[in-house]
Amino acid sequence: MKTLLKFLGPILILIGVIILSVYFFTGSSSNTYLASAGIIMVVGFFAHILINRKIQ
């Protein structure tokens, strides 16, 4: 369980990157994809820092 928790931040960042690639390849003009990807990537970044600080 600790290994999954340790990689939760990078997994969230990869989900944000996937959302950005969907936005790019579909040619959508909606900012919803951009906002959700940005929020998920920022949450993943801070989750990575905070969770790894608590585990170690």
ROTOR-189533 format. One record per residue (C-alpha): x, y, z. Coordinates in steps of 0.2 Angstrom, whole numbers, padded with zeros to 4 digits, always signed. Each point is the difference from the previous one (the first is absolute). Example, Ala and Ser with C-alpha at 12.3 -4.5 7.8 and 13.67 -1.06 7.14 Angstrom:
ROTOR-189533
+0062-0022+0039 +0006+0017-0003 
//
This chain:
ROTOR-189533
+0000+0000+0000 +0014+0012+0004 +0007-0003-0018 -0016+0005-0008 -0001+0015+0012 +0017+0005-0004 -0004+0001-0019 -0017+0008+0002 +0007+0018-0005 +0009-0006-0016 -0016-0010-0005 -0010+0016+0002 +0012+0010-0010 -0001-0013-0014 -0019+0001+0000 +0002+0019-0002 +0011-0003-0015 -0012-0012-0007 -0014+0013+0001 +0011+0013-0008 +0004-0012-0015 -0019-0004-0002 -0002+0019-0001 +0014+0002-0013 -0005-0014-0011 -0019+0003+0000 +0002+0018-0004 -0012+0006+0013 -0002+0018+0003 -0007-0003+0018 +0010+0006+0015 -0007-0014+0011 +0013-0012-0006 +0014+0012+0004 -0007+0005+0017 -0003-0018+0006 +0017-0005-0006 +0009+0014+0008 -0009-0003+0017 +0004-0018-0001 +0018+0003-0004 +0002+0012+0014 -0009-0011+0013 +0012-0015-0006 +0015+0011+0002 -0004+0005+0018 -0006-0018+0004 +0016-0007-0005 +0010+0012+0011 -0011-0001+0015 -0003-0019-0001 +0019-0004-0002 +0004+0011+0014 -0012-0009+0012 +0006-0018-0006 +0018+0004+0003 
//
